[in-house]
Amino acid sequence: MMVFIVLMLWLLLFSVSWPLAVIALLIWPVIWLVSLPFRILGMLFSGILAVIKMIFFLPARLLGWKPRSSRFV
């Protein structure tokens, strides 16, 4: 569904100003490549925080604590 929305927005931009739409189409891979390291850093920090959470809750898990809802599993 998101691809359809992006395509419709691009077609709207193309109908209003085709040079701007072509420039946006050519610059999109560059923007994606620049944002890639930030995505990798986000995954890294997410993993680090998950490990810290696991270490923090280890004593409670060893004593038999279980979450009340499946939302926190």
mmCIF file of the N, C-alpha and C atoms, coordinates in Angstrom:
data_MODEL
# 
_entry.id   MODEL 
# 
loop_
_atom_site.group_PDB 
_atom_site.id 
_atom_site.type_symbol 
_atom_site.label_atom_id 
_atom_site.label_alt_id 
_atom_site.label_comp_id 
_atom_site.label_asym_id 
_atom_site.label_entity_id 
_atom_site.label_seq_id 
_atom_site.pdbx_PDB_ins_code 
_atom_site.Cartn_x 
_atom_site.Cartn_y 
_atom_site.Cartn_z 
_atom_site.occupancy 
_atom_site.B_iso_or_equiv 
_atom_site.pdbx_formal_charge 
_atom_site.auth_seq_id 
_atom_site.auth_comp_id 
_atom_site.auth_asym_id 
_atom_site.auth_atom_id 
_atom_site.pdbx_PDB_model_num 
ATOM 1   N N  . MET A 1 1  ? 0.820  -1.190  0.000   1.00 0.00 ? 1  MET A N  1 
ATOM 2   C CA . MET A 1 1  ? 0.000  0.000   0.000   1.00 0.00 ? 1  MET A CA 1 
ATOM 3   C C  . MET A 1 1  ? 0.869  1.261   0.000   1.00 0.00 ? 1  MET A C  1 
ATOM 4   N N  . MET A 1 2  ? 1.995  1.203   0.738   1.00 0.00 ? 2  MET A N  1 
ATOM 5   C CA . MET A 1 2  ? 2.889  2.356   0.799   1.00 0.00 ? 2  MET A CA 1 
ATOM 6   C C  . MET A 1 2  ? 3.504  2.638   -0.573  1.00 0.00 ? 2  MET A C  1 
ATOM 7   N N  . VAL A 1 3  ? 3.821  1.590   -1.317  1.00 0.00 ? 3  VAL A N  1 
ATOM 8   C CA . VAL A 1 3  ? 4.395  1.770   -2.653  1.00 0.00 ? 3  VAL A CA 1 
ATOM 9   C C  . VAL A 1 3  ? 3.392  2.477   -3.564  1.00 0.00 ? 3  VAL A C  1 
ATOM 10  N N  . PHE A 1 4  ? 2.143  2.108   -3.440  1.00 0.00 ? 4  PHE A N  1 
ATOM 11  C CA . PHE A 1 4  ? 1.087  2.736   -4.248  1.00 0.00 ? 4  PHE A CA 1 
ATOM 12  C C  . PHE A 1 4  ? 0.965  4.222   -3.922  1.00 0.00 ? 4  PHE A C  1 
ATOM 13  N N  . ILE A 1 5  ? 1.019  4.558   -2.637  1.00 0.00 ? 5  ILE A N  1 
ATOM 14  C CA . ILE A 1 5  ? 0.906  5.956   -2.225  1.00 0.00 ? 5  ILE A CA 1 
ATOM 15  C C  . ILE A 1 5  ? 2.099  6.757   -2.743  1.00 0.00 ? 5  ILE A C  1 
ATOM 16  N N  . VAL A 1 6  ? 3.302  6.196   -2.615  1.00 0.00 ? 6  VAL A N  1 
ATOM 17  C CA . VAL A 1 6  ? 4.502  6.877   -3.107  1.00 0.00 ? 6  VAL A CA 1 
ATOM 18  C C  . VAL A 1 6  ? 4.425  7.059   -4.618  1.00 0.00 ? 6  VAL A C  1 
ATOM 19  N N  . LEU A 1 7  ? 3.962  6.042   -5.312  1.00 0.00 ? 7  LEU A N  1 
ATOM 20  C CA . LEU A 1 7  ? 3.824  6.146   -6.765  1.00 0.00 ? 7  LEU A CA 1 
ATOM 21  C C  . LEU A 1 7  ? 2.814  7.223   -7.158  1.00 0.00 ? 7  LEU A C  1 
ATOM 22  N N  . MET A 1 8  ? 1.707  7.297   -6.460  1.00 0.00 ? 8  MET A N  1 
ATOM 23  C CA . MET A 1 8  ? 0.707  8.314   -6.758  1.00 0.00 ? 8  MET A CA 1 
ATOM 24  C C  . MET A 1 8  ? 1.240  9.720   -6.470  1.00 0.00 ? 8  MET A C  1 
ATOM 25  N N  . LEU A 1 9  ? 1.979  9.868   -5.372  1.00 0.00 ? 9  LEU A N  1 
ATOM 26  C CA . LEU A 1 9  ? 2.574  11.173  -5.071  1.00 0.00 ? 9  LEU A CA 1 
ATOM 27  C C  . LEU A 1 9  ? 3.595  11.565  -6.127  1.00 0.00 ? 9  LEU A C  1 
ATOM 28  N N  . TRP A 1 10 ? 4.397  10.596  -6.590  1.00 0.00 ? 10 TRP A N  1 
ATOM 29  C CA . TRP A 1 10 ? 5.381  10.892  -7.619  1.00 0.00 ? 10 TRP A CA 1 
ATOM 30  C C  . TRP A 1 10 ? 4.692  11.254  -8.931  1.00 0.00 ? 10 TRP A C  1 
ATOM 31  N N  . LEU A 1 11 ? 3.623  10.549  -9.262  1.00 0.00 ? 11 LEU A N  1 
ATOM 32  C CA . LEU A 1 11 ? 2.887  10.886  -10.484 1.00 0.00 ? 11 LEU A CA 1 
ATOM 33  C C  . LEU A 1 11 ? 2.244  12.281  -10.401 1.00 0.00 ? 11 LEU A C  1 
ATOM 34  N N  . LEU A 1 12 ? 1.789  12.642  -9.212  1.00 0.00 ? 12 LEU A N  1 
ATOM 35  C CA . LEU A 1 12 ? 1.254  13.988  -9.016  1.00 0.00 ? 12 LEU A CA 1 
ATOM 36  C C  . LEU A 1 12 ? 2.357  15.026  -9.200  1.00 0.00 ? 12 LEU A C  1 
ATOM 37  N N  . LEU A 1 13 ? 3.517  14.783  -8.623  1.00 0.00 ? 13 LEU A N  1 
ATOM 38  C CA . LEU A 1 13 ? 4.651  15.678  -8.801  1.00 0.00 ? 13 LEU A CA 1 
ATOM 39  C C  . LEU A 1 13 ? 5.070  15.727  -10.262 1.00 0.00 ? 13 LEU A C  1 
ATOM 40  N N  . PHE A 1 14 ? 5.039  14.591  -10.946 1.00 0.00 ? 14 PHE A N  1 
ATOM 41  C CA . PHE A 1 14 ? 5.399  14.537  -12.355 1.00 0.00 ? 14 PHE A CA 1 
ATOM 42  C C  . PHE A 1 14 ? 4.433  15.358  -13.201 1.00 0.00 ? 14 PHE A C  1 
ATOM 43  N N  . SER A 1 15 ? 3.166  15.317  -12.853 1.00 0.00 ? 15 SER A N  1 
ATOM 44  C CA . SER A 1 15 ? 2.185  16.087  -13.621 1.00 0.00 ? 15 SER A CA 1 
ATOM 45  C C  . SER A 1 15 ? 2.302  17.583  -13.354 1.00 0.00 ? 15 SER A C  1 
ATOM 46  N N  . VAL A 1 16 ? 2.770  17.960  -12.164 1.00 0.00 ? 16 VAL A N  1 
ATOM 47  C CA . VAL A 1 16 ? 2.924  19.375  -11.835 1.00 0.00 ? 16 VAL A CA 1 
ATOM 48  C C  . VAL A 1 16 ? 4.240  19.915  -12.386 1.00 0.00 ? 16 VAL A C  1 
ATOM 49  N N  . SER A 1 17 ? 5.332  19.194  -12.140 1.00 0.00 ? 17 SER A N  1 
ATOM 50  C CA . SER A 1 17 ? 6.649  19.656  -12.566 1.00 0.00 ? 17 SER A CA 1 
ATOM 51  C C  . SER A 1 17 ? 7.513  18.445  -12.894 1.00 0.00 ? 17 SER A C  1 
ATOM 52  N N  . TRP A 1 18 ? 7.582  18.086  -14.176 1.00 0.00 ? 18 TRP A N  1 
ATOM 53  C CA . TRP A 1 18 ? 8.310  16.875  -14.537 1.00 0.00 ? 18 TRP A CA 1 
ATOM 54  C C  . TRP A 1 18 ? 9.815  16.980  -14.300 1.00 0.00 ? 18 TRP A C  1 
ATOM 55  N N  . PRO A 1 19 ? 10.484 18.144  -14.433 1.00 0.00 ? 19 PRO A N  1 
ATOM 56  C CA . PRO A 1 19 ? 11.924 18.168  -14.129 1.00 0.00 ? 19 PRO A CA 1 
ATOM 57  C C  . PRO A 1 19 ? 12.214 17.879  -12.658 1.00 0.00 ? 19 PRO A C  1 
ATOM 58  N N  . LEU A 1 20 ? 11.374 18.416  -11.790 1.00 0.00 ? 20 LEU A N  1 
ATOM 59  C CA . LEU A 1 20 ? 11.554 18.161  -10.363 1.00 0.00 ? 20 LEU A CA 1 
ATOM 60  C C  . LEU A 1 20 ? 11.316 16.685  -10.033 1.00 0.00 ? 20 LEU A C  1 
ATOM 61  N N  . ALA A 1 21 ? 10.354 16.066  -10.693 1.00 0.00 ? 21 ALA A N  1 
ATOM 62  C CA . ALA A 1 21 ? 10.075 14.648  -10.470 1.00 0.00 ? 21 ALA A CA 1 
ATOM 63  C C  . ALA A 1 21 ? 11.233 13.784  -10.946 1.00 0.00 ? 21 ALA A C  1 
ATOM 64  N N  . VAL A 1 22 ? 11.835 14.128  -12.066 1.00 0.00 ? 22 VAL A N  1 
ATOM 65  C CA . VAL A 1 22 ? 12.976 13.356  -12.580 1.00 0.00 ? 22 VAL A CA 1 
ATOM 66  C C  . VAL A 1 22 ? 14.178 13.527  -11.670 1.00 0.00 ? 22 VAL A C  1 
ATOM 67  N N  . ILE A 1 23 ? 14.414 14.743  -11.177 1.00 0.00 ? 23 ILE A N  1 
ATOM 68  C CA . ILE A 1 23 ? 15.516 14.969  -10.239 1.00 0.00 ? 23 ILE A CA 1 
ATOM 69  C C  . ILE A 1 23 ? 15.289 14.172  -8.959  1.00 0.00 ? 23 ILE A C  1 
ATOM 70  N N  . ALA A 1 24 ? 14.058 14.167  -8.460  1.00 0.00 ? 24 ALA A N  1 
ATOM 71  C CA . ALA A 1 24 ? 13.750 13.389  -7.257  1.00 0.00 ? 24 ALA A CA 1 
ATOM 72  C C  . ALA A 1 24 ? 13.980 11.901  -7.492  1.00 0.00 ? 24 ALA A C  1 
ATOM 73  N N  . LEU A 1 25 ? 13.641 11.431  -8.666  1.00 0.00 ? 25 LEU A N  1 
ATOM 74  C CA . LEU A 1 25 ? 13.837 10.024  -9.002  1.00 0.00 ? 25 LEU A CA 1 
ATOM 75  C C  . LEU A 1 25 ? 15.316 9.658   -9.069  1.00 0.00 ? 25 LEU A C  1 
ATOM 76  N N  . LEU A 1 26 ? 16.147 10.586  -9.545  1.00 0.00 ? 26 LEU A N  1 
ATOM 77  C CA . LEU A 1 26 ? 17.581 10.326  -9.649  1.00 0.00 ? 26 LEU A CA 1 
ATOM 78  C C  . LEU A 1 26 ? 18.306 10.480  -8.313  1.00 0.00 ? 26 LEU A C  1 
ATOM 79  N N  . ILE A 1 27 ? 17.813 11.361  -7.438  1.00 0.00 ? 27 ILE A N  1 
ATOM 80  C CA . ILE A 1 27 ? 18.475 11.598  -6.151  1.00 0.00 ? 27 ILE A CA 1 
ATOM 81  C C  . ILE A 1 27 ? 18.066 10.575  -5.096  1.00 0.00 ? 27 ILE A C  1 
ATOM 82  N N  . TRP A 1 28 ? 16.932 9.898   -5.278  1.00 0.00 ? 28 TRP A N  1 
ATOM 83  C CA . TRP A 1 28 ? 16.436 8.945   -4.276  1.00 0.00 ? 28 TRP A CA 1 
ATOM 84  C C  . TRP A 1 28 ? 17.455 7.866   -3.901  1.00 0.00 ? 28 TRP A C  1 
ATOM 85  N N  . PRO A 1 29 ? 18.180 7.222   -4.839  1.00 0.00 ? 29 PRO A N  1 
ATOM 86  C CA . PRO A 1 29 ? 19.179 6.225   -4.430  1.00 0.00 ? 29 PRO A CA 1 
ATOM 87  C C  . PRO A 1 29 ? 20.326 6.809   -3.615  1.00 0.00 ? 29 PRO A C  1 
ATOM 88  N N  . VAL A 1 30 ? 20.699 8.051   -3.896  1.00 0.00 ? 30 VAL A N  1 
ATOM 89  C CA . VAL A 1 30 ? 21.762 8.710   -3.131  1.00 0.00 ? 30 VAL A CA 1 
ATOM 90  C C  . VAL A 1 30 ? 21.301 8.936   -1.694  1.00 0.00 ? 30 VAL A C  1 
ATOM 91  N N  . ILE A 1 31 ? 20.077 9.401   -1.536  1.00 0.00 ? 31 ILE A N  1 
ATOM 92  C CA . ILE A 1 31 ? 19.533 9.609   -0.188  1.00 0.00 ? 31 ILE A CA 1 
ATOM 93  C C  . ILE A 1 31 ? 19.456 8.285   0.565   1.00 0.00 ? 31 ILE A C  1 
ATOM 94  N N  . TRP A 1 32 ? 19.072 7.215   -0.130  1.00 0.00 ? 32 TRP A N  1 
ATOM 95  C CA . TRP A 1 32 ? 18.983 5.902   0.502   1.00 0.00 ? 32 TRP A CA 1 
ATOM 96  C C  . TRP A 1 32 ? 20.371 5.430   0.955   1.00 0.00 ? 32 TRP A C  1 
ATOM 97  N N  . LEU A 1 33 ? 21.389 5.632   0.122   1.00 0.00 ? 33 LEU A N  1 
ATOM 98  C CA . LEU A 1 33 ? 22.744 5.227   0.488   1.00 0.00 ? 33 LEU A CA 1 
ATOM 99  C C  . LEU A 1 33 ? 23.286 6.034   1.662   1.00 0.00 ? 33 LEU A C  1 
ATOM 100 N N  . VAL A 1 34 ? 22.967 7.319   1.717   1.00 0.00 ? 34 VAL A N  1 
ATOM 101 C CA . VAL A 1 34 ? 23.428 8.151   2.827   1.00 0.00 ? 34 VAL A CA 1 
ATOM 102 C C  . VAL A 1 34 ? 22.738 7.743   4.127   1.00 0.00 ? 34 VAL A C  1 
ATOM 103 N N  . SER A 1 35 ? 21.466 7.357   4.064   1.00 0.00 ? 35 SER A N  1 
ATOM 104 C CA . SER A 1 35 ? 20.736 6.990   5.283   1.00 0.00 ? 35 SER A CA 1 
ATOM 105 C C  . SER A 1 35 ? 21.060 5.573   5.768   1.00 0.00 ? 35 SER A C  1 
ATOM 106 N N  . LEU A 1 36 ? 21.687 4.763   4.956   1.00 0.00 ? 36 LEU A N  1 
ATOM 107 C CA . LEU A 1 36 ? 21.985 3.377   5.325   1.00 0.00 ? 36 LEU A CA 1 
ATOM 108 C C  . LEU A 1 36 ? 22.835 3.252   6.587   1.00 0.00 ? 36 LEU A C  1 
ATOM 109 N N  . PRO A 1 37 ? 23.927 4.017   6.767   1.00 0.00 ? 37 PRO A N  1 
ATOM 110 C CA . PRO A 1 37 ? 24.688 3.905   8.020   1.00 0.00 ? 37 PRO A CA 1 
ATOM 111 C C  . PRO A 1 37 ? 23.868 4.246   9.255   1.00 0.00 ? 37 PRO A C  1 
ATOM 112 N N  . PHE A 1 38 ? 22.944 5.201   9.127   1.00 0.00 ? 38 PHE A N  1 
ATOM 113 C CA . PHE A 1 38 ? 22.105 5.557   10.273  1.00 0.00 ? 38 PHE A CA 1 
ATOM 114 C C  . PHE A 1 38 ? 21.147 4.417   10.632  1.00 0.00 ? 38 PHE A C  1 
ATOM 115 N N  . ARG A 1 39 ? 20.669 3.699   9.635   1.00 0.00 ? 39 ARG A N  1 
ATOM 116 C CA . ARG A 1 39 ? 19.822 2.527   9.906   1.00 0.00 ? 39 ARG A CA 1 
ATOM 117 C C  . ARG A 1 39 ? 20.622 1.444   10.614  1.00 0.00 ? 39 ARG A C  1 
ATOM 118 N N  . ILE A 1 40 ? 21.869 1.240   10.178  1.00 0.00 ? 40 ILE A N  1 
ATOM 119 C CA . ILE A 1 40 ? 22.722 0.238   10.816  1.00 0.00 ? 40 ILE A CA 1 
ATOM 120 C C  . ILE A 1 40 ? 23.012 0.638   12.258  1.00 0.00 ? 40 ILE A C  1 
ATOM 121 N N  . LEU A 1 41 ? 23.289 1.919   12.500  1.00 0.00 ? 41 LEU A N  1 
ATOM 122 C CA . LEU A 1 41 ? 23.503 2.389   13.872  1.00 0.00 ? 41 LEU A CA 1 
ATOM 123 C C  . LEU A 1 41 ? 22.250 2.208   14.721  1.00 0.00 ? 41 LEU A C  1 
ATOM 124 N N  . GLY A 1 42 ? 21.086 2.433   14.143  1.00 0.00 ? 42 GLY A N  1 
ATOM 125 C CA . GLY A 1 42 ? 19.839 2.223   14.872  1.00 0.00 ? 42 GLY A CA 1 
ATOM 126 C C  . GLY A 1 42 ? 19.661 0.775   15.289  1.00 0.00 ? 42 GLY A C  1 
ATOM 127 N N  . MET A 1 43 ? 19.979 -0.152  14.382  1.00 0.00 ? 43 MET A N  1 
ATOM 128 C CA . MET A 1 43 ? 19.892 -1.576  14.731  1.00 0.00 ? 43 MET A CA 1 
ATOM 129 C C  . MET A 1 43 ? 20.904 -1.935  15.800  1.00 0.00 ? 43 MET A C  1 
ATOM 130 N N  . LEU A 1 44 ? 22.104 -1.346  15.720  1.00 0.00 ? 44 LEU A N  1 
ATOM 131 C CA . LEU A 1 44 ? 23.142 -1.613  16.711  1.00 0.00 ? 44 LEU A CA 1 
ATOM 132 C C  . LEU A 1 44 ? 22.708 -1.146  18.094  1.00 0.00 ? 44 LEU A C  1 
ATOM 133 N N  . PHE A 1 45 ? 22.191 0.087   18.191  1.00 0.00 ? 45 PHE A N  1 
ATOM 134 C CA . PHE A 1 45 ? 21.749 0.598   19.480  1.00 0.00 ? 45 PHE A CA 1 
ATOM 135 C C  . PHE A 1 45 ? 20.543 -0.173  20.008  1.00 0.00 ? 45 PHE A C  1 
ATOM 136 N N  . SER A 1 46 ? 19.678 -0.618  19.132  1.00 0.00 ? 46 SER A N  1 
ATOM 137 C CA . SER A 1 46 ? 18.539 -1.429  19.559  1.00 0.00 ? 46 SER A CA 1 
ATOM 138 C C  . SER A 1 46 ? 19.020 -2.743  20.175  1.00 0.00 ? 46 SER A C  1 
ATOM 139 N N  . GLY A 1 47 ? 20.011 -3.359  19.549  1.00 0.00 ? 47 GLY A N  1 
ATOM 140 C CA . GLY A 1 47 ? 20.575 -4.598  20.087  1.00 0.00 ? 47 GLY A CA 1 
ATOM 141 C C  . GLY A 1 47 ? 21.273 -4.380  21.414  1.00 0.00 ? 47 GLY A C  1 
ATOM 142 N N  . ILE A 1 48 ? 22.030 -3.285  21.515  1.00 0.00 ? 48 ILE A N  1 
ATOM 143 C CA . ILE A 1 48 ? 22.723 -2.982  22.776  1.00 0.00 ? 48 ILE A CA 1 
ATOM 144 C C  . ILE A 1 48 ? 21.723 -2.754  23.898  1.00 0.00 ? 48 ILE A C  1 
ATOM 145 N N  . LEU A 1 49 ? 20.653 -2.014  23.616  1.00 0.00 ? 49 LEU A N  1 
ATOM 146 C CA . LEU A 1 49 ? 19.634 -1.771  24.647  1.00 0.00 ? 49 LEU A CA 1 
ATOM 147 C C  . LEU A 1 49 ? 18.894 -3.055  25.022  1.00 0.00 ? 49 LEU A C  1 
ATOM 148 N N  . ALA A 1 50 ? 18.711 -3.960  24.066  1.00 0.00 ? 50 ALA A N  1 
ATOM 149 C CA . ALA A 1 50 ? 18.073 -5.244  24.380  1.00 0.00 ? 50 ALA A CA 1 
ATOM 150 C C  . ALA A 1 50 ? 18.965 -6.073  25.304  1.00 0.00 ? 50 ALA A C  1 
ATOM 151 N N  . VAL A 1 51 ? 20.269 -6.048  25.065  1.00 0.00 ? 51 VAL A N  1 
ATOM 152 C CA . VAL A 1 51 ? 21.196 -6.784  25.934  1.00 0.00 ? 51 VAL A CA 1 
ATOM 153 C C  . VAL A 1 51 ? 21.213 -6.180  27.332  1.00 0.00 ? 51 VAL A C  1 
ATOM 154 N N  . ILE A 1 52 ? 21.212 -4.844  27.422  1.00 0.00 ? 52 ILE A N  1 
ATOM 155 C CA . ILE A 1 52 ? 21.191 -4.190  28.736  1.00 0.00 ? 52 ILE A CA 1 
ATOM 156 C C  . ILE A 1 52 ? 19.894 -4.526  29.467  1.00 0.00 ? 52 ILE A C  1 
ATOM 157 N N  . LYS A 1 53 ? 18.767 -4.542  28.766  1.00 0.00 ? 53 LYS A N  1 
ATOM 158 C CA . LYS A 1 53 ? 17.488 -4.905  29.374  1.00 0.00 ? 53 LYS A CA 1 
ATOM 159 C C  . LYS A 1 53 ? 17.518 -6.350  29.858  1.00 0.00 ? 53 LYS A C  1 
ATOM 160 N N  . MET A 1 54 ? 18.104 -7.236  29.048  1.00 0.00 ? 54 MET A N  1 
ATOM 161 C CA . MET A 1 54 ? 18.190 -8.637  29.429  1.00 0.00 ? 54 MET A CA 1 
ATOM 162 C C  . MET A 1 54 ? 19.039 -8.818  30.695  1.00 0.00 ? 54 MET A C  1 
ATOM 163 N N  . ILE A 1 55 ? 20.155 -8.103  30.764  1.00 0.00 ? 55 ILE A N  1 
ATOM 164 C CA . ILE A 1 55 ? 21.015 -8.182  31.952  1.00 0.00 ? 55 ILE A CA 1 
ATOM 165 C C  . ILE A 1 55 ? 20.299 -7.596  33.158  1.00 0.00 ? 55 ILE A C  1 
ATOM 166 N N  . PHE A 1 56 ? 19.571 -6.497  32.962  1.00 0.00 ? 56 PHE A N  1 
ATOM 167 C CA . PHE A 1 56 ? 18.874 -5.839  34.062  1.00 0.00 ? 56 PHE A CA 1 
ATOM 168 C C  . PHE A 1 56 ? 17.769 -6.723  34.640  1.00 0.00 ? 56 PHE A C  1 
ATOM 169 N N  . PHE A 1 57 ? 17.051 -7.456  33.791  1.00 0.00 ? 57 PHE A N  1 
ATOM 170 C CA . PHE A 1 57 ? 15.951 -8.296  34.252  1.00 0.00 ? 57 PHE A CA 1 
ATOM 171 C C  . PHE A 1 57 ? 16.368 -9.728  34.569  1.00 0.00 ? 57 PHE A C  1 
ATOM 172 N N  . LEU A 1 58 ? 17.652 -10.055 34.445  1.00 0.00 ? 58 LEU A N  1 
ATOM 173 C CA . LEU A 1 58 ? 18.100 -11.418 34.717  1.00 0.00 ? 58 LEU A CA 1 
ATOM 174 C C  . LEU A 1 58 ? 17.806 -11.884 36.145  1.00 0.00 ? 58 LEU A C  1 
ATOM 175 N N  . PRO A 1 59 ? 18.072 -11.079 37.186  1.00 0.00 ? 59 PRO A N  1 
ATOM 176 C CA . PRO A 1 59 ? 17.751 -11.563 38.537  1.00 0.00 ? 59 PRO A CA 1 
ATOM 177 C C  . PRO A 1 59 ? 16.263 -11.883 38.729  1.00 0.00 ? 59 PRO A C  1 
ATOM 178 N N  . ALA A 1 60 ? 15.391 -11.073 38.165  1.00 0.00 ? 60 ALA A N  1 
ATOM 179 C CA . ALA A 1 60 ? 13.961 -11.325 38.296  1.00 0.00 ? 60 ALA A CA 1 
ATOM 180 C C  . ALA A 1 60 ? 13.574 -12.600 37.565  1.00 0.00 ? 60 ALA A C  1 
ATOM 181 N N  . ARG A 1 61 ? 14.142 -12.844 36.401  1.00 0.00 ? 61 ARG A N  1 
ATOM 182 C CA . ARG A 1 61 ? 13.832 -14.064 35.654  1.00 0.00 ? 61 ARG A CA 1 
ATOM 183 C C  . ARG A 1 61 ? 14.346 -15.296 36.392  1.00 0.00 ? 61 ARG A C  1 
ATOM 184 N N  . LEU A 1 62 ? 15.503 -15.171 37.035  1.00 0.00 ? 62 LEU A N  1 
ATOM 185 C CA . LEU A 1 62 ? 16.029 -16.304 37.793  1.00 0.00 ? 62 LEU A CA 1 
ATOM 186 C C  . LEU A 1 62 ? 15.149 -16.629 38.995  1.00 0.00 ? 62 LEU A C  1 
ATOM 187 N N  . LEU A 1 63 ? 14.460 -15.618 39.545  1.00 0.00 ? 63 LEU A N  1 
ATOM 188 C CA . LEU A 1 63 ? 13.564 -15.833 40.674  1.00 0.00 ? 63 LEU A CA 1 
ATOM 189 C C  . LEU A 1 63 ? 12.168 -16.258 40.238  1.00 0.00 ? 63 LEU A C  1 
ATOM 190 N N  . GLY A 1 64 ? 11.909 -16.382 38.950  1.00 0.00 ? 64 GLY A N  1 
ATOM 191 C CA . GLY A 1 64 ? 10.645 -16.905 38.463  1.00 0.00 ? 64 GLY A CA 1 
ATOM 192 C C  . GLY A 1 64 ? 9.643  -15.877 38.017  1.00 0.00 ? 64 GLY A C  1 
ATOM 193 N N  . TRP A 1 65 ? 10.022 -14.624 37.828  1.00 0.00 ? 65 TRP A N  1 
ATOM 194 C CA . TRP A 1 65 ? 9.092  -13.593 37.372  1.00 0.00 ? 65 TRP A CA 1 
ATOM 195 C C  . TRP A 1 65 ? 8.740  -13.817 35.921  1.00 0.00 ? 65 TRP A C  1 
ATOM 196 N N  . LYS A 1 66 ? 7.448  -13.684 35.635  1.00 0.00 ? 66 LYS A N  1 
ATOM 197 C CA . LYS A 1 66 ? 6.977  -13.783 34.261  1.00 0.00 ? 66 LYS A CA 1 
ATOM 198 C C  . LYS A 1 66 ? 6.075  -12.580 33.988  1.00 0.00 ? 66 LYS A C  1 
ATOM 199 N N  . PRO A 1 67 ? 6.132  -12.027 32.790  1.00 0.00 ? 67 PRO A N  1 
ATOM 200 C CA . PRO A 1 67 ? 5.266  -10.868 32.495  1.00 0.00 ? 67 PRO A CA 1 
ATOM 201 C C  . PRO A 1 67 ? 3.797  -11.261 32.499  1.00 0.00 ? 67 PRO A C  1 
ATOM 202 N N  . ARG A 1 68 ? 2.922  -10.331 32.923  1.00 0.00 ? 68 ARG A N  1 
ATOM 203 C CA . ARG A 1 68 ? 1.491  -10.610 32.999  1.00 0.00 ? 68 ARG A CA 1 
ATOM 204 C C  . ARG A 1 68 ? 0.840  -10.669 31.628  1.00 0.00 ? 68 ARG A C  1 
ATOM 205 N N  . SER A 1 69 ? 1.303  -9.865  30.707  1.00 0.00 ? 69 SER A N  1 
ATOM 206 C CA . SER A 1 69 ? 0.694  -9.871  29.382  1.00 0.00 ? 69 SER A CA 1 
ATOM 207 C C  . SER A 1 69 ? 1.760  -10.272 28.354  1.00 0.00 ? 69 SER A C  1 
ATOM 208 N N  . SER A 1 70 ? 1.290  -10.729 27.196  1.00 0.00 ? 70 SER A N  1 
ATOM 209 C CA . SER A 1 70 ? 2.217  -11.159 26.161  1.00 0.00 ? 70 SER A CA 1 
ATOM 210 C C  . SER A 1 70 ? 2.799  -9.968  25.409  1.00 0.00 ? 70 SER A C  1 
ATOM 211 N N  . ARG A 1 71 ? 2.406  -8.761  25.788  1.00 0.00 ? 71 ARG A N  1 
ATOM 212 C CA . ARG A 1 71 ? 2.888  -7.558  25.132  1.00 0.00 ? 71 ARG A CA 1 
ATOM 213 C C  . ARG A 1 71 ? 4.380  -7.335  25.368  1.00 0.00 ? 71 ARG A C  1 
ATOM 214 N N  . PHE A 1 72 ? 4.920  -7.802  26.483  1.00 0.00 ? 72 PHE A N  1 
ATOM 215 C CA . PHE A 1 72 ? 6.324  -7.552  26.844  1.00 0.00 ? 72 PHE A CA 1 
ATOM 216 C C  . PHE A 1 72 ? 7.225  -8.733  26.545  1.00 0.00 ? 72 PHE A C  1 
ATOM 217 N N  . VAL A 1 73 ? 6.737  -9.740  25.868  1.00 0.00 ? 73 VAL A N  1 
ATOM 218 C CA . VAL A 1 73 ? 7.566  -10.919 25.604  1.00 0.00 ? 73 VAL A CA 1 
ATOM 219 C C  . VAL A 1 73 ? 8.475  -10.661 24.451  1.00 0.00 ? 73 VAL A C  1 
# 
